[in-house]
Amino acid sequence: MARGGPRPFQGRSVQKRLKNGAGSLFLTAIDTPLSISLAEHLTPEERAELLLTVETLKMFTEANPDNDQSLEILKDTYWKLGQQEDALATTRQLAEAYLRQGQYSAALLEYEGMLAHQPDSQEIQALIADLDAQLNPGKPAGGQAPIALDFGVAAELFEAPETATPNEGTPGAEPALIATAATRQPDNAPPNAEPGALVQDYNGPLARFLIQHRLASREVVETALERVKTLNADIQADPNTPSVAAGLLDELIKAGVEAETLLAAILDRTKFAYIPLESYDVDRQIVRMLPESLTLGRRVVPFDIVSRTMMVALDNPFDTAVKTLVQQTVDYHVQWHLAMPGMIHRILRESYRLPG
């Protein structure tokens, strides 16, 4: 891929939950790192799985340095392996990612975690003091640090899905699409909730984005959009024959728009994460953990589960309705990735053993 995509990934996906004497050994991000002594009790199989998790997550973070979810899990994995130097380096990366996203309270927490292991670091002390001053401009120097609560992040969890679509009528406005706290399951979310109704005009925001940023001509986009609507209407008219829904990017590529250039431009403007599915060993059982209305009907591919995080690929990053419904359907955190439309179609067809 010209820009935005990671280097090809060699190796199988991480699909097993690690086991220890007490049950499942999850890799979820935690506020206080696990004791390094845990590494001494890992079996060879558990260590191998953790190392494979590191390899996978490093691919994601290299492709997108602002992917805070992957950085959080990578940090915790390093602690489990007893690799303190790597864990602290990843904590630093995570703090810097939060700073770039404007999540200053979250960054402050990470720096405070580093300070607990490097109490004599004047650099970290200075960073914490600077952040504290920004968060509390009226607080006297040396006062007690506040409880770090990023209200902007908390609000994101409960915003209506429409707020994640492009800002219509605002030329050059950049949409907030990257997998952030808004994609994580709130603590009060009902597990395995039944998906609600899907809106029909889910390609409209993507079409407007492509036209607004001149990634394809208005005529080409509108022609492809009409064809997608026609194809999907035909599919819906025959519900007894499962088929993969048509996608706007797929139709544009079929119409002659260069695939890698198009996806690279979308990734560059949205900062969305990318996954080269052609280099990934996708388990069809994971794909079919979601209902067909979301996978076949909206071209959504769950391709891996790492601890309590489900990694999901799609080819329409502006389909906020399907993102909301996926999160309501599964009892996992969800991490979103953009993938080549042709690979989305191929994996869905193979997973459901569809003809053609």
N, C-alpha and C positions, 0 to 999 in steps of 0.2 A: 504494500500500500504506500502511496506517495507520501502521505503525512497522516499522523494521528494513530496509525495502527502499530501494534507491538511486533516485535520480531516473531517469526514462526515458533510455535511452541511444540516441542517434541515430548511425548510422554502421555500417559493415560491420565484420566481425570481422577480427582480425589473424591471418592464416593463412600468410603467406609467410615463409620463412626468408631473411634478408637475406644477400646475397653480397658478398664483397670479393675482392681478388686472391688471397687465400690460401684461399678456400673459404667455409664458412658463418660468418656473424658472429652468434654466439649471444648471448642476453641473460641468461645465467645469472648469479646473484648470486655475487660473488667477494669474498674477504677484502680485497684491495688494489684500489682503484679503478683502472680503466684510465686511461692518460694522457689528459689533456684534448686533447692534440694529435691524437688519433684523430678528433675532430670535423672537423678540417680535411680529412680524406681521405674523408669520406662523400660518396657520390653523392647527387644530389637524390632519387632513388628510395629510397635507404637512410634518408636523413633523414626523408622523408615517412612511411616505415614505423615509424621510431622514435617520431616524434611521435604516430602513431596508437596505438602501444603505450602511450605515456604517457597518452593520453586514456582508453584502456580500463582501465589499472591504476588511474588516479585514481578511476574509477567504483567499482572494487572497494574501494579503501581508504576512500573516503568512506562507503560502505555499512557497512564494518566496519573501524574504526581498528586493531583487533588482528590484522588479516590480515597476518601477518609475511612470508608468502611473496610476496604482491603488493608489499609495501613493499621487500623485498630486490631484486626485479627492477626496480621503479620506480627505486630508487636507482642501480642499475647503468646503467639506460637514460639517466638524466640525465648520468652520467659520460660515456657514449658521445657524447652530444650536446654535451658541453663546458659544460653548465649547472651549474657548481660550486655556486652558491648554492642552487639547487633540490636538488642531490644532498646537500648537507650538511643542509638542512632535512628531507629525507626520512630521512637517517641518524638525525637527532634523533627523528623520529616512530617509527622502527623501534626505537631504544633504549627509548623510553617504552613501546612495545607489549610489548617483552620484560620490562620491569619489571612491568607489569600482570599478565603471565603468570607472574611469579616466576622468570624465566630470567635471573638476575643476571649470570652469567658472559657470556652472549650480549650483554646490554646493555653490559657493560664493554668488550667488543670494539668495539662500535659507537662508544662514547664515545672510546675510544683512537684509532679511525680519524678521528674529528672533530678530536681534538687534534693529529694529524699535520698538518692543514691550518690549524688555529687554535692554534698553540703558546702564544700569549700569553693565551688565554681562561682567566681565573681561575674562571669558572663551571664550565667543563668539567673543569678540574683538580680543583675541589672535588667534583664529581659522581663522578669517578674515585676520589678518595681515600675518599669515603663508601662506594662500592661495594666497594672493596678492603678496607676495614675490616669490612664485613659478611661478605665471603667469607672473610676471614682474621682473625678477632677476636684471635688470639694473636700476630699478626705485628707487630714494632716499626714505628712510623710511619716512612715513607720507605724501607722495605725494597723489595726487588725484587718487582714484581708477579708473581702466579702465572700459570702457563699456564692460560688460560681454557678450562675444560672443564666443561660443564654436564652432570653425570652424570644428572640427572633427564631431560634431553632424550635423552641416549644410550640410557637404559633404555627410553624410550617406543618407540624404533624396533623393539625386539624383544619387546615385551609381546604376550601372547596377545590376539587380537581382542576376546575377551569383556570385557576390562578397560575397553573404551570404552562399554559399555552402561550404562544407568542403575543407580544403587546401589539395588537392590531392598531394601525394608524400611527404608530410611532416608528418612523424610519430608523433603521439601524439598531433598534432595541434588541438586546440579547435575552433569550429565554433562559429560565433557570431549570435546566434539565438533568444535570448530573445527579447520580445517585448519592443523595445526602441523607440527613436525618429525616427528610420528608418521605423517604422510601422505606424507612424502618417501621416495623410494626409497633404501634403504641402499646403500652402495658395493658390498657383496658380494651384492646381490640378482641372481639370474639373469635376464638380459634375455629378454623374450618367453617367459617360462615358461608352460607349459600350465596353465590354471586348474584348481584342484582341485574337490572336491565342494562344492556349495552347500547350506547348511543350509536346511531347509524352513520352520521357525518363525521367519522373519526379521521378521514384523510384531508378534510378541509384545512385544519391548522398547518399540516405539513405542506400542503400545496401553497398556502399563502407565504409560508416561510421560504420556500424555494423561489417563488417569484420575487419576494421582497429583497432577498439577498442575491438575486440574479444568478442562481445556480442552474437554471434552465429557463427558456423563454416562456412567457405567459401562454402562448399558443400550444407549445409542446406539453406543458403541465396540464392545461385545461383539457386537451385531447386525451391525455393519459388518464386523467381523473374521471372523465365520462366513460372511458372504456372499463375502468375498475368498477364503477357503479353498475354498468351493464353486466359484467361478468359475475359480480357478487349477487346481483338480482337473480340471475339464472341459477346460481348455486343454491340460493335460499328457496327458489321455487321447487327444488328437488331435494327435500331434507332427508330422504331415505338413502341418498348416495353421498357418503362423506367425501368432501373435497377440500383442498387448501384454498382459502380465500385469496383473491387477487390483491396485490399490494401496489401502492402508487410508485414506490421506488423501483420495484420489479418491472412495472410497465414502462417506466422511463428508460430503464436500461435496455429493455427489449426494443424501444423506439430509437436507440442509438446513442443515448447519453452514456458517457464513459463511466463505468461503475466505480473504479477506484478514485477517480477525480471527484465524483459526486459525494461519495462517503467521506473522503478526506475533508472536503469543504464543510460538510455537516458537522463532523467531529471538531474541526477547527473553530467553528462558530458556537457550538453548543457545549463544548468541553465534555461531551458524553463519553463514557467508556466504550471501548471496542473489544470484541472477542473474535479471533480467527477460528471460527467453528470448524473449518476444514482441517485444522491441526488438533482437534479435540475429540476424544473418545466419548461420545454422547450415549448415555444409557437410555434406551427407549422407555424403561420403566419410570425414570425420572420425568421424561417428557410427558408421560401419560398421567402424572400426578395431578395435572390440571384438567378441568373439563374441556371437551372438544370445542365448546363455544368460545373458549379463550385461546386454545392452541390453533386448531384449524381455522376457527372463525376470525381470529385476529392476528394470526401469524406470530404466535408467542411460543418460544422454546425454552422451557426450564432445562438447563444442560448440566448442572452439577449442584451438589449440596456439600458445603464445607461447614461442619459443625451445625450451628443453627441459622446458617445463611443459605438461602436458595439463590443461585445465580441464573438469571433469566435473560435470554436474548430476544430481540424483536427488531423489526426494520422500520418502525414508525415511532421515533422517540417522542412524538407529540400526542400519542394516544393515551391521554391521562386517564380516561375512563377504564381502560383495560388494566392500567397500573394499579388503580384503586381496587379493582375487583380481584386481581391476582393476590394482592396483599390481604384482602378479606377472606380469601379462599384457603390460604395455607397458614400454618402456624410456624412460620419462619420469618426472619428478616429477609428482605428481598434486595438483591443488588442487580441493577439493570445494565445491559450492554447492547450496543448496536452491532449488528452482524450483516454480512452480505445477504441481500434478499434471496439470491439463488440458493445459498446454503440453508437458509430458513426453510425454503420450500422443499428442498431435498430431504432434510432431516425429518420434517413433518411427514412427508410422503413415506419415507422408510419406516418411521416409528409406527405409523398406522397401517403400513402395508397397503398403500393405495396404488392403483395402477397409474401408468404414465410417468 
